[in-house]
């Protein structure tokens, strides 16, 4: 008997009619369909199987699901993320799954993205626990708190924190508020020092667009710590001041290499470079004794060179652009670090070379 898409089975139970009387579909309806999923591995499985189902029926995928689980290590994304070409070839020879190279490669890539999302969630939670609520030099430090969407969420939702990015603040008014930025620079560095000391982990994406400021409430917010890959952790550089040296190098690298973000905005570019240099100067004086600052500066230089090496030139228009950005980045990093080797960077004014438009302010 059916009514509005429902059917009453021989067991007297009312079900959706779409199962069509097929035993495997009926079992799926009763045990899984419409039930919440809170396991990372089961969520990852659903995402991947939906991809394999494209162009096929869901029933086909259900009937091959145990084969998929065997081929992809029970959809343990840490194990799948380590799959290499031999594993892909093994899956292509497995008649128990859908043998489509693109979908198999996509599953491996999805596993690596799932790892990154999980690590980002953990990193954000540690950042919040370490610095949120600190008051440093009159500035209240905030960090967003991650919100759970499931028991072990593959997505990251977070609370809202106040402020606009330092990059936006640099150009919000016509003239640079030098007093404001001289005040916040030591607070940012001290907050980062607390994080580096407590966690002994890199922040990741430390740059002016990931620090928010609300001058009215004297609030600084650190957001989007990120989780860099192995090549971005500068494995061949000295590590006496790691992770601080790595993150400070990334600040310099990002400021110089994000050329597209400042095209046609020369004032923003000059001000960003001044503030990044100022933050680095404060960090050198905060993290190292006078006789050690040269060594810290060279460690930052080595890390910055490792970052710049990730810009891959090639024989194409895009490759020529990357080659140009790499040269600009190298020159900027060298100029900044060499200047800090002789004297601290002054507040921008009449004699400051990076901000000629601020002369006689």
C-alpha positions in Angstrom: 0.0 0.0 0.0 1.4 3.4 -0.9 0.5 7.0 0.0 2.4 10.1 -0.9 5.6 8.2 -1.6 5.3 5.9 1.4 4.9 2.1 1.4 4.0 -0.3 4.2 6.2 -3.4 4.1 5.4 -7.0 5.0 6.8 -6.3 8.5 4.1 -3.6 8.9 6.7 -0.8 8.9 6.1 2.3 6.9 9.0 3.4 4.7 9.8 5.7 1.8 8.8 4.0 -1.5 12.1 4.7 -3.2 13.8 1.5 -1.8 11.7 -0.4 -4.4 11.6 -3.6 -2.3 15.3 -4.2 -2.8 16.8 -5.7 0.3 20.1 -3.7 0.3 18.2 -0.4 -0.4 15.7 -1.3 2.4 18.5 -1.9 4.9 20.2 1.4 3.9 16.8 3.2 4.4 16.3 1.7 7.9 19.9 1.9 9.2 21.6 4.9 7.5 19.3 7.2 5.5 18.5 10.3 7.5 20.7 9.3 10.4 23.3 11.9 11.7 27.0 11.0 11.1 29.6 12.3 13.6 32.7 10.2 12.7 35.4 11.8 10.5 36.0 8.5 8.7 32.3 8.0 7.9 32.0 11.6 6.7 35.1 11.2 4.6 33.6 8.0 3.2 30.4 9.7 2.2 32.2 12.5 0.5 34.3 10.1 -1.5 31.5 7.7 -2.4 29.4 10.6 -3.6 32.2 11.4 -6.0 32.4 7.9 -7.3 28.6 7.8 -7.7 28.7 10.7 -10.3 27.2 9.3 -13.5 26.1 6.0 -11.8 23.3 4.9 -9.5 23.7 5.1 -5.7 22.7 1.4 -5.6 25.7 0.5 -7.6 27.9 2.3 -5.1 26.2 0.7 -2.1 26.8 -2.7 -3.6 30.5 -2.0 -4.0 30.9 -0.2 -0.7 32.8 -3.0 1.1 35.1 -3.2 -1.9 35.7 0.6 -1.6 36.4 0.2 2.2 38.9 -2.5 1.5 40.6 -0.5 -1.3 40.8 2.7 0.7 41.9 1.5 4.1 38.5 1.8 5.7 38.4 5.5 4.5 41.0 6.3 7.2 42.1 9.6 5.6 45.5 9.6 7.3 46.3 6.3 5.5 44.7 7.3 2.2 46.7 10.6 2.2 49.9 8.5 2.1 48.8 6.7 -1.1 51.3 6.8 -3.9 51.3 5.9 -7.6 51.5 2.2 -6.7 48.4 2.4 -4.6 46.5 4.2 -7.4 47.5 1.5 -9.8 46.3 -1.1 -7.3 42.9 0.5 -7.1 42.7 0.7 -10.9 43.1 -3.1 -11.0 40.5 -3.7 -8.3 37.3 -5.0 -9.9 35.5 -4.5 -6.5 35.4 -0.7 -7.0 34.7 1.9 -9.7 38.0 1.9 -11.6 38.2 5.6 -12.7 41.6 7.2 -12.4 40.3 10.7 -11.9 38.0 9.7 -9.1 40.7 7.6 -7.4 43.2 10.5 -7.5 40.6 12.8 -6.3 40.0 10.6 -3.3 43.7 10.7 -2.3 43.6 14.5 -2.7 40.5 14.7 -0.6 42.3 12.7 2.1 45.1 15.3 2.2 42.6 18.1 2.4 40.8 16.4 5.2 44.1 16.3 7.1 44.6 20.0 6.5 41.1 20.9 7.8 41.6 18.8 10.9 45.0 20.3 11.6 43.6 23.8 11.0 40.9 23.1 13.6 43.4 21.9 16.1 45.7 24.8 15.4 42.9 27.4 15.9 41.8 25.7 19.1 45.4 25.9 20.5 45.7 29.6 19.4 42.5 30.5 21.2 43.5 28.7 24.3 46.9 30.3 24.4 46.4 34.0 23.7 42.6 34.8 23.8 42.0 37.4 26.6 45.6 38.4 27.2 46.2 42.1 27.8 49.5 43.3 26.4 50.6 46.9 26.5 47.0 48.1 26.8 45.8 45.9 23.9 43.4 43.0 24.4 44.3 40.0 22.4 41.6 37.9 20.8 41.6 34.7 18.8 38.5 33.0 17.3 37.2 29.9 19.0 36.5 26.9 16.7 32.9 25.6 16.7 32.1 21.9 16.4 29.7 21.0 13.6 30.2 17.3 14.4 32.1 15.2 16.9 35.3 15.5 14.9 34.4 18.1 12.3 35.9 18.1 8.8 34.8 21.8 8.5 35.9 24.7 10.6 33.4 27.2 11.8 34.6 29.8 14.3 33.4 32.7 16.5 33.6 36.3 15.3 36.4 38.5 16.5 36.5 42.3 16.3 38.5 44.5 14.0 39.7 44.9 10.4 42.9 43.7 8.9 46.1 45.6 9.5 46.4 46.0 5.7 43.0 47.6 5.6 43.7 49.8 8.6 46.9 51.1 6.9 44.9 52.8 4.1 41.6 53.5 5.9 42.6 57.1 6.4 44.7 59.4 4.3 47.7 59.8 6.6 49.4 57.0 8.5 48.6 57.0 12.2 52.1 56.4 13.3 51.4 56.5 17.0 48.8 53.7 16.6 51.0 51.3 14.7 54.1 52.0 16.9 51.8 51.0 19.9 50.4 47.8 18.4 53.6 46.4 16.9 55.1 45.4 20.2 51.8 43.9 21.3 51.5 41.8 18.2 55.1 40.5 18.6 54.5 39.8 22.3 51.3 37.9 21.6 53.1 35.8 19.0 56.0 35.2 21.4 53.5 33.8 23.9 52.1 31.5 21.3 55.6 30.3 20.0 56.7 29.7 23.6 53.6 27.8 24.7 53.1 25.7 21.6 56.5 25.4 20.0 54.6 25.3 16.7 54.6 27.6 13.7 51.7 30.0 13.4 51.6 29.3 9.7 50.1 32.2 7.8 51.5 35.1 9.8 51.0 38.3 7.8 49.2 41.6 7.9 45.9 40.3 6.5 45.6 37.7 9.3 45.9 40.2 12.2 42.8 42.3 12.9 42.7 45.6 14.8 39.9 47.6 16.4 41.5 50.8 17.6 38.3 52.0 19.3 38.4 49.1 21.8 42.1 48.6 21.7 41.7 45.0 20.5 44.0 42.9 18.4 42.8 39.6 16.9 45.0 36.8 15.5 43.1 34.7 12.9 43.6 31.9 10.4 46.9 30.3 11.7 47.0 27.8 8.9 49.0 24.6 8.6 52.0 24.8 6.1 53.3 21.8 4.3 56.7 20.3 5.0 58.5 22.4 2.4 57.3 25.5 4.1 58.8 24.5 7.5 62.3 25.4 6.3 63.9 21.9 7.2 67.4 22.9 6.1 67.5 26.3 7.9 69.0 26.7 11.4 66.4 26.2 14.2 67.7 28.1 17.2 64.8 30.4 17.2 62.3 28.2 15.4 59.3 28.5 15.1 59.6 32.3 15.5 62.2 32.6 12.8 60.1 30.7 10.3 57.0 32.8 10.9 58.9 36.1 10.8 60.4 35.0 7.5 57.0 34.2 6.2 55.8 37.7 7.1 58.6 39.2 5.0 58.0 36.7 2.2 54.3 37.2 2.0 54.6 41.0 2.2 57.0 41.0 -0.8 55.4 38.3 -2.9 51.7 39.2 -2.7 52.3 41.6 -5.6 48.8 41.2 -7.1 47.2 42.4 -3.9 48.9 45.7 -4.1 49.0 46.4 -7.9 48.0 49.9 -8.5 48.2 50.6 -4.7 51.7 52.1 -4.2 50.7 53.7 -0.8 49.4 50.4 0.6 52.5 48.6 -0.7 54.9 51.0 1.0 53.0 51.1 4.2 52.7 47.3 4.4 56.4 47.0 3.9 57.1 49.5 6.5 54.9 47.8 9.1 56.3 44.3 8.3 59.8 45.7 8.8 58.7 47.4 12.0 57.3 44.1 13.4 60.5 42.3 12.4 62.6 45.0 14.1 60.6 44.7 17.3 60.9 40.9 17.2 64.7 41.0 16.8 64.9 43.2 19.8 62.4 41.1 21.8 63.6 37.6 21.0 67.3 37.9 21.0 70.1 39.5 23.1 72.1 42.1 21.3 75.0 39.8 20.6 72.6 37.2 19.2 70.5 39.4 16.8 72.8 38.8 13.9 72.4 35.1 14.2 68.6 35.4 14.4 68.6 37.7 11.4 70.5 35.1 9.4 68.2 32.3 10.5 65.2 34.4 9.2 67.1 35.0 6.0 67.6 31.3 5.5 63.9 30.6 6.1 62.8 33.4 3.8 65.0 31.9 1.0 63.3 28.5 1.6 59.9 30.2 1.2 61.0 32.0 -2.0 62.2 28.7 -3.4 58.5 27.6 -3.5 57.9 30.1 -6.3 58.6 27.9 -9.3 59.6 29.7 -12.5 58.8 28.1 -15.8 59.0 28.8 -19.6 55.5 30.3 -19.8 53.9 33.7 -19.2 52.9 32.5 -15.7 56.4 31.2 -15.2 57.9 34.5 -16.2 55.6 36.3 -13.8 56.6 34.0 -10.9 60.3 34.5 -11.8 59.8 38.2 -11.5 58.0 37.9 -8.2 60.8 35.7 -6.9 63.4 38.3 -7.8 61.4 41.1 -6.2 60.9 39.0 -3.0 64.6 38.2 -2.8 65.6 41.9 -3.1 63.1 43.0 -0.6 64.1 40.4 2.0 67.8 41.2 1.6 67.2 45.0 1.8 65.1 44.7 5.0 67.4 42.3 6.8 70.5 44.2 5.8 69.0 47.4 7.0 68.2 45.8 10.4 71.8 44.7 10.6 72.9 48.2 11.1 70.2 50.1 12.9 66.6 49.8 14.0 63.9 51.0 11.7 62.6 54.4 12.7 59.0 55.6 12.8 58.1 56.7 9.2 58.8 60.4 8.8 60.8 62.8 6.7 63.9 60.6 6.4 62.2 57.2 6.1 63.0 55.7 2.7 60.0 53.3 2.5 57.4 56.1 3.0 58.3 59.1 0.9 54.7 60.3 0.9 54.8 60.6 4.7 57.6 63.2 4.6 57.4 66.0 7.1 54.3 64.4 8.7 
